Amino acid sequence: MPTKGRAAIFREAKKPLSIEEVEFPDPKYDEVLIRVKAVGVCHTDLATIDGEFPPPPLMPTVLGHEIAGEIHLVGEGVKDLKPGDRVVLSWLWHTCGKCRYCIKGDEQLCEHLVETGRHVYGGYAEYVLAKASHIISIPPNVPWEYAPAATDAIATPFKGLRIAGAKEGDVVVVWGVGALGFNAIQVAKAKGCMVIAVGRSEFKLQKAKEVGADVIINASKEDPVDTIKRVSGGADIVLQLVPTDVKTYEQAFYSLRRGGVLILLGYPPGKLCLPVIEWGLDEKKVIASLAFTRYDISESLRLIAQGKVKPIVTTYIGLENINRALSDLREGKVLGRPIILM
């Protein structure tokens, strides 16, 4: 028998989500039905609702791809998982494991990727269906309100630092202080790096200082390139998280020392114009990093469990507050990641 519960349905851009009672199907082979305990509210979903991103292939749909919950039902062929187990589900609802990208370890580029909240219903609901192969167990000491952050808001900067080869003693600049930026600072500090945070909100910059940034730079009051070079000699790695201003990406490039790495994590519209001669002679690297893999999620959960990363979250109680959380995020009222606790 299908399980009944509520879901926040996305039916039309620029309209509030509609809270409705729906039926959730029983899990099939290698599937589980998860009772959602907490779900993160991501800017990607907000951009989809506001019509800035194209609508999902599946419409109407249920958005939400940062999910933590308890297994409610298990389907055939599911081993080592049982009802009551605490798990997370990410944007990676399913990857094929067979294409050239999966084989290389780049499952986020899978040719047959099924995306949570786009191709299948997501987590703005009381239940969500998942592939048993693509959920990850939550360590016992990780609370519900922190677990969703591991599925995106920590895993994304973790992967960026991983592919940049971050190591102890590196100077890491986190350009953009919000939910991902606060987590990026903590991940970089856990790796033994010196961290410089760049932003325009003095309130958020002070929070960046609280979570571990060694130096904060208010880009509305001083030239960030000059300051970075003055205090550190230049960045070994810049994590660029700004989603709105492509000019800050050029500034990030100029703030690198020789051999430095610029990791693109935010994607503003426009074109990036960089000097080829300086790029080549200084052997700087510019790398785009899309999302994360299940490995990055597992490591992010481990960092939370070890107390090395404490996500900055703003909690909202109950699915009925999803539109309020989205509105607060839209208006810049949220510090860190909005989390809906069911």
N, C-alpha and C positions, 0 to 999 in steps of 0.2 A: 504493500500500500504506500502510495506517495506520502511524504511528510509535508504537513501544512505549516506555513509560517509567513512572516511579513518580509517584504523586500521593498527597497526604494527604487522605483522604476524610472529609468531615463527614457522619455518618450519623444522629447522635442528640445532642440537647442534653445537656450535663453529662457527656459522655463524651470520652475522648481521640480525636484524629484517627487514622484508620487508614491506615498506609502500605501502598499496594497498587500492583500493576502494572496499568496500563490501556493502552488504545489511544487515541491522539490522531488525529483524522481529518485527512486532507489538506485544505489550504486550498482554499476555493472562490473564486468571483469576488470581487475586492477583499479577499481575506483573506491573511494570512500565518500561518505557524506559527513561534512564537518558542521558542528554547531558553532557558529561564530561567537567568539567572546570579545574580540577587539578588532577594529579595522582602522587603518590609517587613511587619512584624506589627503590625496596627492594633488599637486598642481596640474598634473597631466589630466586628471579627471575634471578639475575645474575648467581647464582650457577646452576640454571636450564639451562640457555643459554650456560654456559661454560661446561656443561656435568658432573658437579660434583653431581648433583641430577638427579634422573631418570626423563625421559620426562613425561609430564602430560598424563593422560589417553586419553584425547581429543587432537588429533594431526591431522593437524596443528592447532594452537590455538592462542589466544590473551592473553598474560600474563597481570599482573597488578592487585593488590588487595587492594590498598590504594586509594580510589576513592572519589572525591567530585564533585558534579555537580547539575544541575537543572533538575527537572522532565520535560520531553518533551511530553510524552504520558502516559496515565493511562489505564489499562485494566479493565475488568468487576470486580465488587466486591471490588474495591479499595475505601476506605472511608478515609476522613480526609487528603487526599493528592490531589494536583492539579498541572497542568503544571506551572512551574516557581518556585515551592518550592525548597529550597536548602537542599540537603541531602548528606549523606555519605553512601558508601557501602564498606564493609570489605571483608576479606577472607571468612567470614561466609555467603556464598550466600544463603544457606538454611539449617536449622536444623529441625528435625522432630517434636520435642517437646513432643515425646511420649516414647522414649527409657529411660532406667534407668538413663542414664547420663544426658539427658535433664531434666528429672524430678527432679534430684538432684541439678540442677543449673550448671552443667558442660557441657554446650552445645558444647564447643570446642571439646569434646570427643564423640559427637553424632555418633551413629552407622550408621546413614544414611546421614552423612554430605556431602553437595555439596559445593565444594570449588571454589571460584571465581578465574578465571585464570588457573584452572586445569581441572575441570569437565565441566565448562561453560566458555564462553569468558569473559575476564577481561577488565581492564580499559585503556590499551594502545591503545585507540581508541577514536573516536569522540563521540561515543554513547556506552552505555552498558545496557543490560537488567538486571533487578533485581526483586527480590521478595519484594513486598510492606511491607511484615511483617518483613523484615530483613534490611531495610534501616532506618537511624536515621536522624532526622532533625538537621540542623546546626543552632546554635544560631546566631542572626542577626549580632553581632559584631565580629564574627570569620571570618577572611579573607580567600579567596580561598586557598592561599598558605600554610596556617596553618592547614586547616581542614583535609587533608589526614593523617597528623601525628597522629590524634586521633584514626584512625582506626587500628593502629599497633604500631608505634614507641613510642607513649605515653601509649596506652592501655596495651601493653605487660609489661613494668615495673610497671605500676599501679597495674595490677593484681598480679604481683610478690610480691609487698609490701602488697597488701591486704591479700593474703593467708599467708604471714609471720606474719601478725598481727602488722604491724608497728604502733607505737604510739609516741606521743610527748616525746622527750628526748632520744629516741633510737639512738644508733650509727649505721648508715647505711653506708656500704662500697659499692660503685659502682665500680666494677672491669671491666674496659673496657670503654674507653671514645670515643664514636662515637655518631651517631644519637640517639640511644636508651639511651646511657649513659647520654648525656646532658639532656634528658627529665627525666630520672630516678632521677637525682640530684634535679631537680626542683620539682618533685612530692614529694620526700622525705622531702625537705625543706618546702613544703606546709603543710606537716603533723607535722612540728615542730621538725624534727630530725636533729642531727648533721651528716654531710655528709663528707665522705672521698672518694676521687676519686683516682683510681689506673690506671695507663696506662704507655705507653712507648714513646709517642709522646709529647715532651715538648709544642709544639704549641697547641695540643688538650687539654693538661692539663691546660694550661693557660686559654683556653676557658671554661673549666670546672670550674675554679676559678671564672670567670666572671659570669657564670650562677648560682653560689651559693655554690659551694663546700667550706667547711670550711678548709679542708686540702687536698693537692694534693701530690701524691707520684709517683715518676718516678721509676718504677720497674726495669729499666735498670741501675739505678744509686745507688739504695739502696734496702735493704731487706724489702719488703712490710709487711711481717708478724711482724718483729721486730718493724717497725715504727708504725704500727696500734696499737700494744699492748702498745707501749711507749706513744703515744699521747692520747689514749682513754681507755686503759685497756682491749681492745678487742672489737670486733664487736658484736652487737646484731643481725644484719642482714647483710648478704653479697648478693648482686645481682651480680651473675657471668654472664657476657655478652660476654666473650672471645670465639670466634668460632673456634680457631685454636690450642690452647695449653692446653691439659688436665692437665698438671702439675700446671697451675695456679689455678685449682680447688682444688687441694690438699693444695696449699698455702692458699686459701680462707678458707678451713676447719680449718686449724691451726690458722687462725687469729680470729676465733670466741671465744667469752667468753663462760663461762658455760651457757648452755641453749640457745645458739645462733642458728640462723637459716641460712642455706646456701640455696639460691634459684638458681636453674640451669635454666638459660635463653638462654645461648649460648650452642651449642652442638658440641664440637670438636670430631673428631674420636678418638678411643682408649678406655681404661678402667680406671676407677677411683679406686685407691687403698687407703683405709682409715683404720686407726687403730681402731679395734673394741672396745678394752678396753677403750681408751680415749673417743671414740664416746659414749659409754654407761655411763661411770662414770661421764662425763661432760654433759650428756643428750643433746648433740647437735642434731640438726635436719637437714636432707638433703632432699630437696623437689624439684622435677622437676615441672616447670610451663610451660605448653603449651599455647602459644598465649593468648587468652582473651575471654570474653563474650561480648554481646551487652551492658550489664551494664557497663563494664569497658570502652567501647567506649563512652557511654553517659557521664560518669564521666570525661573522658579525655576532651571531648568537653566543659564541664562545667568549668574545670580548665583553659582552654584557654580563655573562655569567661570572666572569673573573673580576668584574667591577672596574674594568679599564675604560668602558664607555657607558655613560649614563645618558640615554637619549633625553633631549628636551622636548617635552610633550605638553599639549593642552588638551585635557580630557572633556568629553561631552558624554553624558549618560543617556543611553537609549537611542535606538534607530530614529526615533521621531525628531531628534536634534541634528540630523544629517544636513538639512538645508541651512540651519543656523551655522554649523561648522563651515560649510562652503561659503556662506556670506561673510563670516569673519575672516576667512582665508583671503577672499577676494578683496576685502577692505584693509588688509594688512594688520588686522588686530591680533593675530595669533603669534605667539612666541613658540618657535619650534614646530613640531608636527601635530596637527589636530588628530585626536584619536577618539573614535566612537567606542565606548564601552557598553556592551549590550546589557 
